[in-house]
Amino acid sequence: MAAAQIDTCVGDLAGNASAVLEWTRRAAQAGAQLVVFPEMTLTGYPIEDLALRASFRRAAQETLEQLARDLAADGLGDVAVLVGSVGERASRRRRPGADDAAAAPRESGTELLPDSELVGDVVAGRPEARDAVRPTNDAVLLRGGRVETRYSKHHLPNYGVFDEFRIFAPGDEICVIDVADRRIGVVICEDIWQDGGPVSLMDEREVAALVVLNGSPFEEGKGHVRAELAARRAAEVDAPVVYVNLVGGQDDLVFDGGSFVVDRDGSLLASAPQLVEHLLVWELADEGEPAQRGPVAPPLHPDEETYRAVVAGLRAYVRKNGFRTVTLGLSGGIDSALTAVIAADAIGGENVVGVSMPSAFSSDHSKDDAADLAQRIGADYRVQPIAGVVEAFQRELALEGVAEENLQARVRGVVLMGISNREGHLVIAPGNKSELATGYATIYDAGSIGGYAPLKDVDKSRVWALARWRNDHAIDRGEIPPIPESSITKPPSAELRPGQLDQDSLPPYALLDEVLDAYVEHAEGRAELLARGFDPAVVDRVLQLVDRAEWKRRQYPPGPKVTALAFGRDRRLPITSRWREP
């Protein structure tokens, strides 16, 4: 069998079907009789409210049936192909006012809910929509030129980044397919995360292996959790588990692949590399024979794993939104330097437009570092001084203090957006999670404006760690480190007034990030933070900054989620709230 971890795009039915055809062809050439693709392969994932559109579901089904015919026409009809797609389940509901006794036995007491009404009811959260025609999250078997069978996901997650319970109807049937006289159990992602359900019944059906179609987003440290979970399920069904995961970015999610096979005793039999498309081919041993071992990809260092996830997220966002180039402000500081290098690794340095926008307070070393960085990565480097524009605003506004400082920052944002409009680049923001958490950013400035923020979920301490890893990686490969050393070692500053440093307004970043990690990602309150020995003044200051900055965070561009709890999809707090940590 072959685990095809591929990169799909939400809504691109034709493109995704073409990818399935191509990867199935490769799998067949490698001798595979069964090819397993990730969750929602054909539609892309997550499809969110596209699933509620009947026109989209019809198009997905037509594409699925055509794909089955195309596979057969290409000489692949004998290969069993498992793909994820959207389905639908038509059920009945009572008319308003009908009682149970009257409605149950009579067809006239029920009605199908029109699709237009379904969309409105589901979006509005009306409970009656849950009993109408509903979309399903399916695994579909294609073989012999037709859709042979389909299985609907049982457990629909509704936590963190997931919103499936609102959208999909759950399945209630078990799926076991026959391939080359072997019985293969089929489940989808969350079905193995929940005890009981379809997996608990597989052992009764004596399956030779259990395959799991997944759309599991990347999260630091999550890999071993998946492996341990799969090992428990392998012991439960007394058979190997083949875990096939999606790869690539979709909006603010990154899927890291890392598909693998574990034996019934929990040992790793085969694994695919992370964050690249890959075909993992593995042979299921005959009954009574020892398990076959396949290729095992070496694990990535945690910093490399996160760095490559951020690169994958930016690459996908640029490509899937139809851009070819990006632009950003180059200040000479660590955030813009790392962001520029990420962009160069994602789409090529020649497709990065770096703009230095010096003001009266910009230091010579910052300007030199920006130029040096651009040369190292091969970027299109430009210098656009902002003093004249700032002076023009000041003649009209006569701003002072923080307002005057912020004017400089916002002028830089205007310059980048002007270049973007003129030349068609995607503006990317270099702001990091620590700044976003505390509101230490000028809204609409060069650090927060644009369409995507690669470092949105990376705190300042980790920014330095990733920069160090990237430079060390270059040295190991015999290349020139892309980030100037002085950009890493100099004290961070917005350079909006003479002698300004970030630490004038914030605690040292090492301390700040430790408090933020406890408060934001682990939901520890003031009492827990004080019990851990943090200074009360620091705790009160940080919590106040975080709570007051929600309105800024709501206006920030999307960025790749890499931690357990990212601002945006995960952290759903009211913008204005009277509640404060006591």
C-alpha positions in Angstrom: 0.0 0.0 0.0 1.0 3.6 -0.5 0.4 6.6 1.7 0.2 9.7 -0.6 0.7 12.8 1.5 -0.1 15.6 -0.9 -0.7 19.3 -0.9 -4.3 20.3 -1.9 -6.1 23.6 -2.3 -9.5 24.3 -0.9 -12.1 24.5 -3.7 -9.7 23.4 -6.5 -11.6 20.2 -7.4 -10.0 19.8 -10.9 -6.5 20.5 -9.6 -6.9 18.1 -6.6 -8.3 15.4 -8.8 -5.4 15.8 -11.2 -3.0 15.3 -8.3 -4.8 12.2 -7.2 -4.5 10.8 -10.7 -0.7 11.6 -10.9 0.1 10.2 -7.4 -1.9 7.1 -8.0 0.1 6.5 -11.2 3.3 6.8 -9.2 2.0 4.5 -6.6 1.0 1.9 -9.1 4.5 2.1 -10.7 5.9 1.3 -7.3 3.7 -1.8 -7.0 1.0 -0.5 -4.7 -2.5 -2.1 -4.8 -4.0 0.3 -2.4 -3.3 4.1 -2.3 -4.5 6.1 0.6 -4.9 9.9 0.3 -5.5 12.4 3.2 -8.7 13.7 4.6 -10.8 15.8 2.2 -8.3 15.3 -0.6 -10.6 16.2 -3.4 -12.1 19.3 -1.9 -9.1 20.6 0.1 -9.2 21.0 3.8 -10.7 22.7 5.8 -13.6 23.6 3.4 -15.6 25.3 6.2 -18.9 26.7 4.9 -18.3 25.6 1.3 -19.6 22.3 2.5 -23.0 23.9 3.0 -23.4 24.8 -0.6 -25.3 22.2 -2.6 -23.7 23.4 -5.8 -20.2 22.6 -4.4 -21.3 19.2 -3.1 -22.7 18.3 -6.5 -19.5 19.5 -8.2 -17.4 17.4 -5.8 -19.5 14.3 -6.5 -19.3 14.8 -10.3 -15.5 15.3 -10.0 -15.2 12.1 -7.9 -17.1 10.1 -10.4 -15.1 11.5 -13.3 -11.9 10.8 -11.4 -12.9 7.1 -11.0 -13.4 6.9 -14.8 -10.1 8.7 -15.5 -8.3 6.3 -13.2 -9.7 3.3 -15.1 -9.0 5.0 -18.5 -5.4 5.5 -17.4 -5.0 1.8 -16.7 -5.4 2.2 -12.9 -8.8 0.7 -12.5 -7.5 -2.3 -10.5 -5.8 0.0 -7.9 -7.9 0.6 -4.8 -7.8 4.4 -4.2 -9.1 5.9 -1.0 -9.6 9.7 -1.2 -11.3 12.2 1.2 -14.2 14.2 -0.1 -17.5 15.8 1.0 -20.7 13.8 0.9 -24.2 14.4 2.1 -26.8 12.7 4.2 -30.4 13.4 3.5 -32.6 12.9 6.6 -36.0 13.9 7.6 -37.3 16.4 10.2 -40.7 17.2 11.7 -42.6 20.1 10.4 -43.0 22.9 13.0 -45.8 22.0 15.3 -46.0 18.3 14.5 -46.0 16.1 17.5 -44.0 12.8 17.8 -47.0 10.5 17.6 -48.4 12.2 14.4 -45.0 12.7 12.7 -43.3 9.4 13.3 -45.5 7.0 11.1 -46.5 9.3 8.3 -44.5 10.5 5.4 -46.7 13.6 5.2 -45.4 14.7 8.6 -41.8 15.3 7.3 -40.1 17.5 4.8 -36.6 17.9 3.3 -35.0 21.2 4.1 -34.0 23.2 1.0 -30.3 23.9 0.7 -30.7 27.7 0.8 -32.6 27.3 4.1 -30.0 24.8 5.4 -27.1 27.3 4.9 -29.0 30.0 6.7 -30.1 27.8 9.5 -26.6 26.3 10.1 -24.9 29.7 10.0 -27.5 31.1 12.4 -27.0 28.1 14.7 -30.6 26.9 14.5 -30.8 23.4 16.0 -33.4 22.2 13.5 -30.8 22.4 10.7 -28.9 19.6 12.3 -31.7 17.1 11.2 -31.9 18.3 7.6 -29.8 17.5 4.5 -26.3 17.7 5.9 -22.8 17.4 4.4 -20.5 14.6 5.6 -16.8 14.2 5.8 -16.1 11.1 3.8 -13.5 8.6 2.8 -14.4 7.2 -0.7 -13.1 4.1 -2.3 -12.6 4.4 -6.1 -12.0 1.2 -8.0 -12.9 -0.3 -11.4 -14.0 3.0 -12.8 -16.6 3.8 -10.2 -17.3 5.0 -6.7 -17.4 1.7 -4.9 -18.1 2.6 -1.3 -17.9 5.6 1.1 -17.5 6.0 4.9 -18.6 9.1 6.8 -16.4 10.4 9.7 -18.0 9.6 13.1 -16.4 12.0 15.5 -16.5 15.7 14.5 -14.1 17.9 16.4 -15.3 21.3 17.7 -12.3 22.6 19.6 -9.3 24.7 18.8 -9.2 25.3 15.0 -11.9 22.8 14.3 -15.6 23.6 13.6 -16.8 20.4 12.1 -19.7 19.7 14.4 -21.4 22.8 13.2 -20.9 21.9 9.5 -21.0 18.1 9.1 -23.4 15.3 10.0 -21.7 12.4 11.8 -21.5 8.9 10.3 -22.7 5.8 12.1 -21.4 2.9 10.0 -18.2 0.8 10.0 -16.1 0.6 6.9 -13.9 -2.5 6.0 -12.7 -2.9 2.4 -11.2 -5.9 0.7 -7.9 -5.4 -1.2 -6.0 -8.4 -2.6 -7.8 -10.7 -0.2 -6.9 -8.6 2.8 -9.5 -6.8 5.0 -8.6 -3.2 5.6 -10.4 -1.0 8.2 -11.0 2.7 7.3 -11.5 5.7 9.6 -10.9 9.4 9.5 -8.7 11.5 11.7 -10.7 12.3 14.9 -12.2 8.8 14.9 -8.9 7.6 16.4 -8.6 10.4 18.9 -11.8 9.4 20.7 -12.2 6.2 22.7 -14.9 3.9 21.5 -16.7 4.5 18.2 -15.7 2.8 14.9 -12.2 1.7 16.0 -13.5 -0.2 19.0 -15.4 -2.5 16.6 -12.6 -3.2 14.2 -11.2 -6.1 16.1 -14.5 -8.0 15.7 -14.0 -7.8 12.0 -10.4 -9.2 12.0 -8.8 -6.4 9.9 -5.3 -6.9 8.6 -4.6 -3.2 8.9 -6.3 0.1 9.8 -5.8 3.1 7.6 -6.5 6.6 8.8 -7.1 9.6 6.5 -6.0 12.8 8.3 -6.0 16.5 8.0 -4.0 17.1 11.2 -2.5 20.6 11.4 1.0 21.2 12.5 1.7 22.0 16.1 5.1 22.1 17.9 5.6 18.8 19.8 2.5 17.1 18.2 4.3 14.4 16.3 4.9 12.0 19.2 1.3 12.5 20.4 0.0 11.2 17.0 2.4 8.2 17.1 1.5 7.2 20.7 -2.2 7.5 19.8 -1.8 5.4 16.7 0.1 2.8 18.7 -2.8 2.5 21.1 -5.3 2.0 18.3 -2.9 -0.6 16.7 -3.0 -2.6 19.9 -6.8 -2.2 20.1 -7.3 -3.7 16.6 -4.3 -6.0 16.8 -3.1 -4.8 13.4 -0.8 -2.2 12.0 -2.1 1.4 11.6 -1.3 3.4 8.5 -1.6 7.1 9.3 -1.8 9.4 6.2 -1.6 13.1 6.7 -2.2 16.2 4.6 0.8 18.4 3.8 1.1 22.1 2.9 -0.6 25.3 4.0 -4.2 26.5 3.8 -4.8 30.0 5.1 -3.5 30.1 8.7 -3.1 26.3 9.1 -0.1 24.3 8.1 -0.3 20.5 7.6 3.0 18.8 8.1 2.6 15.4 6.6 4.8 13.0 8.5 2.7 10.0 7.5 3.7 6.8 9.2 3.0 3.1 9.9 3.0 1.6 13.4 2.9 -2.1 14.2 0.5 -3.7 16.7 3.2 -3.5 19.4 3.7 0.2 18.8 7.0 0.0 17.0 7.5 2.3 14.0 7.6 0.4 10.7 7.8 3.3 8.2 7.6 7.1 8.1 7.5 9.9 5.5 9.4 13.2 5.9 7.6 16.2 7.2 6.5 19.3 5.3 7.1 17.9 1.8 4.8 15.9 -0.6 5.8 12.3 -0.5 4.7 8.8 -1.4 5.4 6.3 1.4 5.2 2.7 0.1 4.9 -0.1 2.6 4.1 -3.8 2.2 1.6 -5.4 4.5 3.0 -8.8 5.5 1.0 -12.0 4.9 -1.0 -13.3 7.8 1.3 -15.0 10.4 4.4 -13.4 8.9 6.5 -10.8 10.8 5.8 -7.1 10.0 7.6 -5.6 7.0 9.7 -2.5 7.7 9.9 0.3 5.2 11.8 3.6 4.9 12.0 5.8 8.0 12.5 9.5 7.7 14.9 11.1 10.2 13.1 13.4 12.7 13.6 17.2 12.3 15.2 19.4 15.0 12.4 21.4 16.8 13.7 24.7 15.4 14.0 23.3 11.9 10.5 21.8 12.2 9.0 25.2 13.1 11.0 27.1 10.6 10.0 24.8 7.7 6.3 25.0 8.9 6.4 28.8 8.6 8.0 28.6 5.2 5.4 26.1 4.0 2.6 28.4 5.3 3.9 31.5 3.5 4.6 29.6 0.3 1.1 28.2 0.2 -0.6 31.5 1.0 1.3 33.3 -1.8 0.7 30.6 -4.4 -2.9 29.7 -3.5 -3.9 33.4 -3.6 -2.4 33.9 -7.0 0.7 36.0 -6.1 4.2 35.4 -7.3 6.1 38.1 -5.3 6.1 39.7 -1.9 7.2 42.9 -0.4 8.2 44.0 3.1 10.0 46.7 5.0 13.6 45.9 5.8 14.6 47.7 9.0 17.9 45.9 9.7 16.3 44.3 12.8 15.8 40.6 13.5 12.1 40.4 12.7 12.2 41.8 9.2 15.5 39.9 8.6 14.1 36.5 9.5 10.8 37.2 7.6 12.7 38.1 4.5 14.8 34.9 4.7 11.6 32.9 5.2 10.1 34.5 2.1 13.3 33.8 0.1 13.2 30.2 1.1 9.5 30.0 0.3 9.3 31.6 -3.1 12.9 32.5 -4.1 15.0 35.6 -3.1 14.4 37.1 -6.6 10.7 37.3 -5.8 11.2 39.3 -2.6 11.1 43.1 -2.7 12.8 44.5 0.4 12.2 48.2 1.0 14.4 50.2 3.4 12.5 53.3 4.6 14.9 55.3 6.8 13.7 58.2 8.9 15.7 60.9 10.7 16.2 58.4 13.6 17.3 55.4 11.5 20.9 54.3 12.5 23.6 53.7 10.0 24.1 50.2 11.2 20.4 49.4 10.6 20.5 50.7 7.1 23.7 48.8 6.4 22.3 45.5 7.9 19.2 45.9 5.7 21.3 46.3 2.5 23.5 43.4 3.6 20.6 41.1 4.1 19.0 41.9 0.8 22.3 41.1 -1.0 22.7 37.8 0.8 19.3 36.5 -0.2 19.2 38.1 -3.7 16.2 40.3 -3.1 15.1 43.3 -5.1 16.4 46.0 -2.7 15.1 49.6 -2.7 15.6 52.6 -0.5 12.6 54.9 0.0 13.4 57.7 2.6 10.2 58.8 4.5 11.4 62.1 6.0 9.8 64.2 3.3 6.4 62.5 3.6 6.5 62.7 7.4 7.3 66.4 7.2 4.3 67.0 4.8 2.0 65.3 7.3 3.5 67.3 10.2 2.9 70.6 8.4 -0.8 69.7 8.4 -1.1 67.8 11.8 1.7 69.0 14.1 1.7 65.8 16.0 3.8 65.3 19.1 5.0 62.4 21.4 3.7 58.9 20.6 1.4 60.2 17.8 4.5 61.7 16.0 6.4 58.4 16.5 3.5 56.4 15.1 3.2 58.7 12.1 6.6 57.6 11.0 5.6 53.9 11.3 2.3 54.4 9.4 4.0 56.3 6.6 6.1 53.1 6.1 2.9 51.1 5.8 1.5 53.5 3.2 4.7 53.2 1.2 4.5 49.4 1.1 0.9 49.4 0.2 1.6 51.9 -2.6 4.3 49.7 -4.0 2.0 46.6 -3.7 -0.8 48.3 -5.6 1.5 49.6 -8.3 3.4 46.3 -8.9 1.1 43.5 -7.6 3.2 42.2 -4.7 1.7 40.7 -1.5 2.7 42.7 1.5 3.9 40.6 4.4 4.2 41.7 8.0 7.2 40.9 10.1 5.6 41.3 13.5 6.0 38.5 16.1 3.7 36.9 18.7 5.3 38.8 21.6 4.5 42.2 20.0 1.0 41.0 19.0 0.3 39.7 22.5 1.2 43.0 24.2 0.1 45.4 21.5 3.6 46.6 21.1 3.1 47.6 17.5 1.7 50.6 15.6 -1.5 49.5 13.9 -1.3 50.0 10.1 2.5 50.3 10.2 5.1 48.3 8.2 5.3 45.7 11.0 1.6 44.8 11.0 0.1 45.8 7.6 -0.3 43.5 4.7 -1.9 40.1 3.7 0.1 37.6 5.7 2.3 37.5 8.9 4.8 34.6 8.9 5.9 35.2 12.5 2.5 35.8 13.9 2.7 32.7 16.1 6.4 32.9 16.9 7.5 34.7 20.0 10.5 37.0 20.1 12.7 34.5 21.9 11.9 31.9 19.3 12.6 34.4 16.5 16.2 34.6 17.7 16.4 30.8 17.9 15.0 30.3 14.4 17.4 32.9 13.0 20.3 31.1 14.7 19.2 27.8 13.3 18.8 29.2 9.8 22.3 30.6 9.8 23.8 27.4 11.3 22.0 25.4 8.6 23.6 27.5 5.9 27.0 27.1 7.5 26.5 23.3 7.6 25.8 23.4 3.9 28.9 25.5 3.1 26.8 28.6 2.4 26.9 32.2 3.6 24.6 32.7 6.5 21.6 34.8 5.2 21.1 36.9 8.3 23.8 39.5 9.3 25.1 38.7 12.8 24.5 42.2 14.0 20.8 41.9 13.2 20.7 39.0 15.7 22.9 40.4 18.4 21.9 44.1 18.6 19.2 45.3 21.1 15.8 45.5 19.3 14.5 48.9 18.6 11.7 50.5 16.6 14.0 53.6 16.1 11.1 56.1 16.2 13.0 58.4 18.6 16.6 58.9 19.6 18.0 56.0 21.7 14.8 54.0 21.7 14.9 50.4 22.8 12.0 47.8 23.1 13.0 47.2 26.7 12.1 50.8 27.5 8.4 49.7 27.3 8.5 46.0 27.9 10.1 43.5 30.3 13.2 41.7 28.9 12.0 39.4 26.1 13.1 36.2 27.9 11.0 37.1 30.9 8.1 38.5 28.9 7.8 35.4 26.7 7.8 33.1 29.7 4.9 35.0 31.3 3.1 35.2 28.0 3.5 31.4 27.4 1.9 30.7 30.8 -0.9 33.3 30.5 -1.8 32.9 26.8 -1.0 29.2 25.9 -1.5 27.6 29.2 -4.3 29.9 30.5 -2.7 30.4 33.9 -4.1 33.3 35.9 -2.5 35.9 38.1 -2.6 33.7 41.2 -0.8 30.8 39.4 1.8 33.2 37.9 2.6 34.7 41.3 2.8 31.2 42.8 5.5 30.4 40.3 7.5 33.3 41.6 7.0 36.0 38.9 7.3 39.6 40.1 3.8 41.0 40.8 4.6 44.2 38.9 5.7 42.3 35.8 2.6 40.0 36.0 0.2 42.9 36.3 1.9 44.9 33.5 1.9 41.9 31.1 -1.7 40.9 31.8 -2.8 44.5 31.3 -1.1 44.8 28.0 -2.4 41.5 26.7 -6.0 42.2 27.7 -6.0 45.7 26.3 -4.6 44.7 22.9 -7.3 42.5 21.6 -8.7 45.1 19.3 -5.4 45.4 17.6 -5.1 41.6 17.2 -8.4 41.5 15.5 -7.0 43.6 12.7 -3.8 41.7 12.2 -3.1 39.7 9.1 -3.4 35.9 9.2 -0.3 33.9 9.8 0.7 30.2 10.2 -0.3 28.5 13.5 2.6 26.7 15.0 1.9 26.6 18.7 -0.8 25.0 20.8 -2.7 28.2 21.0 -2.4 31.0 18.4 -4.1 34.3 18.2 -7.0 34.1 15.8 -8.7 30.8 15.4 -7.7 29.4 18.8 -8.0 32.4 21.2 -11.7 33.5 21.0 -12.0 36.4 23.5 -14.3 39.4 23.5 -12.7 42.5 22.1 -14.2 44.6 24.9 -14.6 42.9 28.3 -15.2 44.2 31.8 -13.7 41.0 33.2 -10.2 41.2 34.5 -8.0 38.6 36.3 -8.5 39.2 40.0 
